[in-house]
Amino acid sequence: MCCSSKTTLSTLINNDLRTEIRTASIWNLMLKLSPVAILAMSINSINTFVDALFIGQFLGEEALAGVSLAFAITFFTNAFAAMIGVGGSSLLSIAIGAKDHVTQEKVFGTVVLLSIIAAILLTITGFSLAEWMISGIGGEGQILDLGVEYYQMLILGAVFQIVGVTLNFIIRAEGKIKEAMFMTIVSVIANMILNPVLIGYFQLGVAGAAYASIISMVILTAMGLWYFINKRTSYAVRLNFFKLERALYRPILGIGVSAMMLQLMFIVQQVITFKMLDQYGDERDIAFMGVCYRVLLLMLIPGIGFSSAMQPVTGINFGANDYPRVKEAFWKFTLGCVLLTLSLMLLFVGFPKTILAWMLPNTTFTAMDIYHFRLFIAPGFLSSMLIMCVILYQSIGNAKVAGIMMVLRELIFFIPPILILPLYYGKTGIYATPLIQNSLTLILVVIILWRLFQKWDNIAELAS
C-alpha cells in the first residue's frame, strides 16, 4: 500500500511537470529554465577560466602551456560523459512525453552502469598513454612533464566526472533544471575555492589543480546520487536495477554518439591546432592559444545554457508528437541564445588586453596578438546556432544527423583551411580558420533545419 501511494504521488508530480512543458508559453518556459541553466554554465565555463588564471598566476607560462595541452585530451573524459548523459537524457525526455513508465524506471541504473564501465576503460588507457598523447600534440621538456603530471592525476578521478555529469544530465531531462544546475554550481564553486588553496597555499603545483577538479566531481556525484536515493525525481525509479538491457543501452549509445562526436572532434581540432602552432610558432604561442580556447568556451556559455534548458522542452514535446511546438521552442530558445552570445563576443573583442592579462600577467601583448585573439574569438558566436541545432536533433533521438554535422564541421570545414592557410599567412592562418569553419557550418545548419521543418510541416498538413 505504501509503495502504491509513492508511485501515485510520483505519477501526479510527473503529470504536472509534463503538462507545464506541454502547454505553458514557450517564452515563459525559456525565461523560467534558461537563466538558471546559463548561470550554471557560466560558473562552469568560468571554472576553466579560473583554473587557467591561477595556474598562470602561481605557476607561470610553462605550467599553463603544459596544462593547456593536457586540457585538450581531457575532452576524452567529457566525450564519454556526454555520450551517456545526452543519450540517457534524450531517452528519458522522450519516455516522459510518451508516458513510457517502464523506460523511465530503468534509465538511472543503466546510465550509472555504463558510466562506471566507461570510466574504468578510460582511466586505464588514459593513465598509460598520457605521455604519448601529450608529446604527440607538441609537448616537450618541462611542458611535457607538467602536462603529463596534471593529466595522470586528473584521469584517476574519471569515474566521478562521468557518473556525476551523467546524473546531472538525467536530472535536467525531466525538467528539473534548477536542481541540476544547483548541483553544478556547488561543485564548481568548490573547485574555484580549492584551486588557490591547493596550488598557492599548499604549493602542490599542477597536481593541485587536478586534485581540486577531482574533489569537485566527487561532490557533484554525491549530490546526484543523493537526489535519486532520496527519490527526488518526478517519476518512479528502480534503484536496484543495474543491467545492460539491449532495448535501453542501444538507443542511449546511439543517440549519445553525436554528443561524443562533438567532444572528440573538439579534441581533434585542438590537437591539430597545437601541432600547427608547434610548426609555425613557439612555446609562447601554445600558452596564448590555450588562453584563447578558454575564452572561447566562456563565450559559448549561452549556447550550452540555452540548449540545456531547451532539451527537455523539445524532447518531451517530441515524445508527445507535437512537432509545431518543438519547432516553436527551437526558434525562441535559439533567438535568445544568439543575442546573448553576440553580446559576449562584442565584450571580449572590445577589451582583449584586460582578459588576456588575467591569465598571462607577465606577458606583453603585441598588436598582432590582439589581432589574432579577435580573429579567433569573433566567429565563435556563430557556433551557438550549431549547438542549438545539434541539441535539437539529440533531443528528438536523431543521432545520425547530429553526428554528420559534427564530422563536417570539425573535419571537412576545419582541417583543409588550417593546413592550407598557414602556407600563405603563417600562424595568422591558424587563427583565421574558425572564420571559414563557422561560416560554412552556418550554411549547413540552415539547410538541415529547413529540410527538417519542411518535413514536420507536411506531417501537420496531412494530420489536418
MARNUTOR-47985 format. One line per 4 residues: number of its first residue (from 1); for each residue x, y, z of C-alpha. Coordinates in Angstrom, 1 decimal, decimal comma. Layout:
N
NUM) X:Y:Z | ... .
//
This chain:
464
1) 0,0:0,0:0,0 | 2,9:2,3:0,9 | 4,7:1,7:-2,4 | 1,5:2,2:-4,3 .
5) 1,0:5,6:-2,6 | 4,5:6,7:-3,5 | 4,1:5,6:-7,1 | 0,8:7,5:-7,4 .
9) 2,3:10,7:-5,9 | 5,3:10,4:-8,3 | 2,9:10,0:-11,2 | 0,9:13,1:-10,2 .
13) 4,1:15,2:-10,0 | 5,3:13,8:-13,3 | 2,0:14,7:-14,9 | 2,1:18,3:-13,6 .
17) 5,6:18,8:-14,9 | 4,8:17,2:-18,2 | 1,7:19,3:-18,5 | 3,6:22,5:-17,9 .
21) 6,2:21,7:-20,6 | 3,4:20,6:-23,0 | 1,1:23,6:-22,5 | 2,9:26,6:-21,0 .
25) 4,0:29,6:-23,1 | 7,4:28,8:-24,7 | 8,6:32,3:-23,8 | 7,7:31,7:-20,2 .
29) 9,4:28,3:-20,2 | 12,5:29,9:-21,7 | 12,5:32,7:-19,1 | 12,0:30,1:-16,3 .
33) 14,5:27,5:-17,4 | 17,2:29,4:-19,3 | 18,6:31,8:-16,7 | 19,3:29,0:-14,2 .
37) 21,0:26,9:-16,9 | 23,0:29,9:-18,2 | 24,1:30,8:-14,6 | 25,3:27,2:-14,0 .
41) 27,0:27,1:-17,4 | 28,6:30,5:-16,7 | 30,1:29,3:-13,5 | 31,2:26,0:-15,2 .
45) 32,9:27,9:-18,0 | 34,3:30,5:-15,6 | 35,7:27,5:-13,8 | 38,1:26,5:-16,6 .
49) 38,9:30,2:-17,0 | 39,8:30,5:-13,3 | 41,9:27,3:-13,5 | 44,0:28,9:-16,1 .
53) 44,1:32,1:-14,2 | 45,5:30,5:-11,0 | 47,9:28,3:-12,9 | 49,2:31,3:-14,9 .
57) 49,4:33,5:-11,8 | 51,0:30,9:-9,4 | 53,0:28,6:-11,7 | 53,8:30,6:-14,8 .
61) 53,7:30,3:-18,6 | 55,3:26,9:-18,9 | 52,8:25,3:-16,5 | 49,9:27,0:-18,3 .
65) 51,2:25,6:-21,6 | 51,5:22,1:-20,2 | 48,1:22,2:-18,7 | 46,7:23,6:-21,9 .
69) 48,0:20,6:-23,9 | 46,6:18,2:-21,2 | 43,3:20,1:-21,3 | 42,9:19,2:-24,9 .
73) 42,8:15,5:-24,2 | 40,6:15,8:-21,1 | 37,8:16,0:-23,6 | 38,1:12,2:-23,9 .
77) 36,5:12,1:-20,5 | 34,0:14,7:-21,4 | 33,2:12,7:-24,6 | 32,2:9,6:-22,6 .
81) 30,2:11,7:-20,1 | 28,4:13,5:-22,9 | 27,6:10,3:-24,8 | 26,0:8,6:-21,9 .
85) 24,5:11,7:-20,4 | 22,9:13,1:-23,6 | 21,8:9,6:-24,7 | 20,2:8,9:-21,4 .
89) 18,6:12,3:-21,0 | 17,1:12,2:-24,5 | 15,7:8,7:-24,0 | 14,2:9,9:-20,6 .
93) 12,6:13,0:-22,0 | 11,0:11,2:-24,9 | 9,8:8,5:-22,5 | 8,2:11,1:-20,2 .
97) 6,5:12,7:-23,2 | 5,2:9,3:-24,4 | 4,3:8,2:-20,8 | 6,6:5,2:-21,1 .
101) 6,9:4,4:-17,4 | 9,0:1,2:-17,8 | 11,8:3,1:-19,6 | 11,7:5,9:-17,0 .
105) 12,2:3,4:-14,2 | 15,3:1,8:-15,8 | 17,2:4,8:-17,1 | 19,1:5,6:-13,9 .
109) 20,6:2,2:-13,3 | 21,5:1,8:-17,0 | 23,4:5,1:-17,2 | 25,2:4,6:-13,9 .
113) 26,5:1,1:-15,0 | 27,5:2,4:-18,5 | 29,3:5,3:-16,8 | 31,3:3,1:-14,5 .
117) 32,4:0,8:-17,3 | 33,4:3,7:-19,5 | 35,4:5,3:-16,6 | 37,4:2,1:-15,9 .
121) 38,4:1,7:-19,5 | 39,3:5,4:-19,8 | 41,3:5,5:-16,6 | 43,5:2,5:-17,6 .
125) 44,2:3,7:-21,2 | 44,5:7,4:-20,3 | 47,0:7,0:-17,5 | 49,1:4,6:-19,6 .
129) 49,1:6,8:-22,7 | 49,3:10,2:-21,2 | 52,9:10,9:-22,2 | 52,4:9,6:-25,7 .
133) 49,3:11,7:-26,3 | 50,7:15,0:-24,9 | 54,0:14,6:-26,7 | 52,1:13,9:-29,8 .
137) 50,3:17,3:-29,6 | 53,6:19,1:-29,3 | 54,6:18,8:-25,6 | 58,4:18,8:-25,0 .
141) 60,7:19,1:-22,0 | 59,2:20,8:-18,9 | 55,9:21,5:-20,6 | 55,5:17,8:-21,4 .
145) 56,4:16,8:-17,8 | 53,9:19,2:-16,3 | 51,1:18,2:-18,8 | 51,6:14,5:-18,0 .
149) 51,6:15,1:-14,3 | 48,4:17,1:-14,5 | 46,6:14,6:-16,8 | 47,6:11,5:-14,9 .
153) 46,3:12,9:-11,7 | 43,1:14,1:-13,3 | 42,3:10,8:-15,0 | 42,2:9,0:-11,7 .
157) 39,0:10,8:-10,9 | 37,3:10,0:-14,3 | 34,7:7,8:-12,6 | 33,4:10,7:-10,6 .
161) 33,4:13,1:-13,5 | 31,5:10,7:-15,8 | 29,0:9,5:-13,2 | 28,4:13,0:-11,8 .
165) 28,0:14,7:-15,2 | 25,7:11,9:-16,5 | 23,4:12,0:-13,5 | 23,2:15,8:-13,9 .
169) 22,1:15,3:-17,5 | 19,4:12,9:-16,4 | 18,1:15,3:-13,7 | 17,8:18,1:-16,3 .
173) 16,0:15,8:-18,7 | 12,9:15,7:-16,6 | 12,7:19,5:-16,5 | 14,5:19,9:-13,1 .
177) 16,9:22,5:-14,5 | 17,1:24,4:-11,2 | 18,1:21,3:-9,1 | 20,6:20,1:-11,6 .
181) 22,2:23,5:-12,0 | 22,4:24,0:-8,2 | 24,5:20,8:-8,0 | 26,7:22,1:-10,8 .
185) 27,2:25,4:-9,2 | 28,1:23,9:-5,8 | 30,7:21,6:-7,4 | 32,2:24,4:-9,5 .
189) 32,5:26,8:-6,6 | 34,2:24,1:-4,6 | 36,8:23,8:-7,4 | 37,3:27,5:-7,6 .
193) 37,9:27,7:-3,8 | 40,2:24,7:-3,8 | 42,4:25,8:-6,7 | 44,2:28,7:-4,9 .
197) 44,3:26,7:-1,7 | 46,0:23,7:-3,2 | 48,1:25,5:-5,8 | 49,0:28,6:-3,8 .
201) 48,9:27,7:-0,1 | 49,9:24,1:-0,2 | 52,1:24,6:-3,3 | 51,1:21,3:-4,9 .
205) 51,7:22,7:-8,4 | 49,7:21,4:-11,4 | 48,7:18,3:-9,3 | 46,9:20,7:-7,0 .
209) 44,7:21,9:-9,9 | 43,9:18,2:-10,7 | 43,1:17,4:-7,1 | 40,7:20,4:-7,0 .
213) 38,9:19,2:-10,1 | 38,6:15,6:-8,7 | 37,2:16,8:-5,4 | 34,6:19,0:-7,1 .
217) 33,5:16,0:-9,2 | 33,2:13,8:-6,1 | 30,8:16,5:-4,7 | 28,8:16,6:-7,9 .
221) 28,5:12,8:-7,9 | 27,5:12,6:-4,3 | 24,7:15,2:-4,8 | 23,4:13,4:-7,8 .
225) 23,3:10,0:-6,1 | 21,6:11,7:-3,0 | 18,9:13,1:-5,4 | 18,0:9,7:-6,7 .
229) 18,4:7,7:-3,5 | 16,1:10,1:-1,7 | 13,5:9,8:-4,5 | 13,5:13,5:-5,6 .
233) 12,6:12,5:-9,1 | 9,2:13,4:-10,6 | 8,9:9,8:-11,9 | 9,4:6,3:-10,4 .
237) 13,0:4,9:-10,4 | 14,1:1,4:-9,8 | 17,2:1,9:-7,7 | 18,1:-1,8:-7,7 .
241) 18,1:-2,1:-11,5 | 21,7:-2,3:-12,8 | 21,6:-4,2:-16,0 | 22,5:-3,6:-19,6 .
245) 19,3:-4,3:-21,5 | 19,6:-4,0:-25,2 | 16,4:-2,0:-25,6 | 17,9:0,7:-23,3 .
249) 21,7:0,8:-23,9 | 21,5:0,7:-27,7 | 19,4:3,9:-28,0 | 21,4:5,6:-25,2 .
253) 24,7:5,0:-27,0 | 23,1:5,6:-30,4 | 21,7:9,0:-29,5 | 24,7:9,9:-27,4 .
257) 27,3:9,2:-30,1 | 26,7:12,6:-31,6 | 27,4:14,3:-28,3 | 30,5:12,2:-28,0 .
261) 31,5:13,2:-31,6 | 31,2:16,9:-30,5 | 33,8:16,4:-27,8 | 36,0:14,1:-29,8 .
265) 36,0:16,5:-32,8 | 36,9:19,3:-30,4 | 39,9:17,2:-29,3 | 40,9:16,7:-32,9 .
269) 40,6:20,4:-33,6 | 42,8:21,3:-30,6 | 45,4:18,6:-31,4 | 45,8:19,9:-35,0 .
273) 45,8:23,5:-33,9 | 48,6:22,9:-31,3 | 50,6:20,9:-33,8 | 50,3:23,7:-36,4 .
277) 51,4:26,2:-33,7 | 54,3:23,9:-32,9 | 55,3:24,1:-36,5 | 54,7:27,8:-37,2 .
281) 55,1:29,3:-33,7 | 56,8:28,6:-30,3 | 56,0:27,8:-26,7 | 54,5:31,2:-26,1 .
285) 52,0:30,6:-28,9 | 50,9:27,4:-27,2 | 50,1:29,2:-24,0 | 48,4:32,0:-25,8 .
289) 46,2:29,6:-27,8 | 45,4:27,8:-24,6 | 44,0:31,1:-23,2 | 42,1:31,8:-26,5 .
293) 40,4:28,4:-26,2 | 39,3:29,1:-22,6 | 37,9:32,5:-23,5 | 36,1:30,8:-26,4 .
297) 34,5:28,3:-24,1 | 33,4:31,2:-21,9 | 31,7:32,8:-24,9 | 29,8:29,6:-25,6 .
301) 28,0:29,8:-22,3 | 24,7:30,9:-23,8 | 24,7:28,1:-26,3 | 25,3:25,5:-23,7 .
305) 22,9:27,1:-21,2 | 20,0:27,7:-23,6 | 20,4:24,2:-25,2 | 20,4:22,6:-21,8 .
309) 17,1:24,4:-21,0 | 15,7:23,6:-24,4 | 16,4:19,9:-24,3 | 13,6:18,7:-22,0 .
313) 11,1:21,0:-23,7 | 11,8:19,7:-27,2 | 12,3:16,1:-26,1 | 9,1:15,9:-24,1 .
317) 7,0:17,6:-26,8 | 8,6:15,4:-29,5 | 7,6:12,3:-27,4 | 4,1:13,6:-27,5 .
321) 4,3:14,1:-31,3 | 3,7:17,9:-31,0 | 6,0:18,9:-33,8 | 4,8:22,6:-34,2 .
325) 5,6:23,1:-30,5 | 9,1:21,6:-30,9 | 9,7:23,9:-33,8 | 8,5:27,0:-31,9 .
329) 10,6:26,1:-28,9 | 13,7:25,7:-31,0 | 13,4:29,1:-32,7 | 12,6:31,0:-29,5 .
333) 15,3:29,5:-27,4 | 17,8:30,0:-30,3 | 16,9:33,7:-30,7 | 17,7:34,3:-27,0 .
337) 20,9:32,2:-27,3 | 22,3:34,1:-30,4 | 21,6:37,6:-28,9 | 23,4:36,8:-25,7 .
341) 26,3:35,1:-27,4 | 26,7:38,1:-29,7 | 26,8:40,4:-26,7 | 29,5:38,4:-25,0 .
345) 31,6:38,3:-28,2 | 31,4:42,1:-28,5 | 32,6:42,4:-24,9 | 35,6:40,1:-25,4 .
349) 36,6:41,6:-28,7 | 36,2:45,1:-27,2 | 38,5:44,5:-24,2 | 41,1:41,9:-25,2 .
353) 44,1:43,1:-23,3 | 42,2:43,0:-20,0 | 41,0:39,5:-20,4 | 44,4:38,1:-21,7 .
357) 46,3:39,8:-18,9 | 44,3:37,9:-16,3 | 45,8:34,6:-17,4 | 49,2:35,8:-18,7 .
361) 50,0:38,6:-16,3 | 53,7:38,9:-17,2 | 53,2:38,9:-20,9 | 53,4:41,9:-23,2 .
365) 50,8:41,6:-25,9 | 51,7:43,0:-29,4 | 49,2:44,4:-31,9 | 49,4:41,1:-33,8 .
369) 48,5:39,2:-30,6 | 45,4:41,3:-30,2 | 44,5:40,8:-33,9 | 44,9:37,1:-33,6 .
373) 42,8:36,9:-30,5 | 39,9:38,9:-32,1 | 40,2:36,9:-35,3 | 39,9:33,6:-33,4 .
377) 37,2:34,7:-31,0 | 34,8:36,7:-33,2 | 33,4:33,9:-35,4 | 32,6:31,9:-32,2 .
381) 29,2:33,4:-31,9 | 28,1:31,5:-35,0 | 28,7:28,3:-33,1 | 25,6:29,0:-31,0 .
385) 23,4:28,1:-33,9 | 25,2:24,8:-34,4 | 25,0:23,9:-30,7 | 21,2:24,5:-30,7 .
389) 20,7:22,5:-33,8 | 22,8:19,6:-32,5 | 20,9:19,5:-29,2 | 17,6:19,6:-31,1 .
393) 18,5:16,5:-33,1 | 19,8:14,8:-30,0 | 16,6:15,6:-28,0 | 14,4:14,0:-30,7 .
397) 16,6:10,9:-30,9 | 18,2:11,5:-34,3 | 21,8:10,9:-33,6 | 22,8:10,4:-37,3 .
401) 22,2:13,9:-38,5 | 23,8:15,4:-35,4 | 26,9:13,2:-35,9 | 27,1:14,2:-39,5 .
405) 27,1:17,9:-38,6 | 29,9:17,4:-36,2 | 32,1:15,4:-38,6 | 31,6:18,0:-41,4 .
409) 32,3:21,0:-39,1 | 35,3:19,6:-37,3 | 36,9:17,6:-40,2 | 35,8:18,8:-43,6 .
413) 35,3:22,5:-42,7 | 38,3:22,7:-40,4 | 41,2:20,5:-41,5 | 41,7:21,8:-45,1 .
417) 41,7:25,5:-44,1 | 44,1:25,1:-41,1 | 46,5:23,1:-43,3 | 46,3:25,5:-46,3 .
421) 46,0:29,0:-44,8 | 49,3:28,9:-42,8 | 51,2:28,1:-46,0 | 50,3:31,7:-47,2 .
425) 49,7:33,6:-44,0 | 51,8:31,8:-41,4 | 50,4:31,4:-37,9 | 47,8:34,1:-38,7 .
429) 46,1:31,5:-40,9 | 45,7:29,2:-37,9 | 43,7:32,0:-36,1 | 41,7:32,7:-39,2 .
433) 40,5:29,1:-39,7 | 37,4:29,4:-37,3 | 36,0:32,2:-39,6 | 35,8:29,8:-42,6 .
437) 34,8:26,8:-40,4 | 31,9:28,6:-38,7 | 30,7:30,3:-41,9 | 30,4:27,0:-43,7 .
441) 28,8:25,4:-40,7 | 26,1:28,1:-40,6 | 25,1:27,4:-44,2 | 24,9:23,6:-43,4 .
445) 22,7:24,3:-40,3 | 20,3:26,4:-42,3 | 19,9:23,7:-45,0 | 19,4:20,9:-42,4 .
449) 16,9:22,8:-40,4 | 14,9:23,8:-43,4 | 14,5:20,2:-44,5 | 13,5:19,0:-41,0 .
453) 10,9:21,7:-40,5 | 9,5:21,2:-44,0 | 9,0:17,5:-43,1 | 7,2:18,5:-39,9 .
457) 5,0:21,0:-41,8 | 4,0:18,3:-44,2 | 3,1:16,0:-41,4 | 1,0:18,7:-39,8 .
461) -0,8:19,4:-43,1 | -1,6:15,7:-43,6 | -2,9:15,5:-40,0 | -5,2:18,4:-40,5 .
//
